[in-house]
Amino acid sequence: MDFSEICGYLAGIFYASSLIPQIYKSCKTKKLDDLSWLWLFMFAMALLMSIIYSYGRSLLPIFISSFIELIFLLILMIMKVCYKEYDILDDDNP
């Protein structure tokens, strides 16, 4: 394993873990109204294309990090749907 491959794995760890604070905050506050559906879908499409590209080119660091990021993004999407009722309840209380 050379230096560039180590950098690839480290970059993947940082990219994938960058969504963890958002997931934590969203779990704690149950507010995801600041996350746009358009951004979520565009990011998901970019990750899917990245997974396809990295698989086809045998780029394991990119494949692994993109796959983990996609899982985290799907968690945020599910939370956005599940916590929507909390946003509605908060809007009723002035």
Buried (B, 14 or more C-beta within 10 A) or exposed (E): EEEEEEEBBEEBBEBBEEBEEBBEEBEEEBBBEEBEEEEBEEBBEBBEEBBEEBBEEEBBBBBBBBBBBBEBBEBBBEBBEEBEEBEEEEEEEE
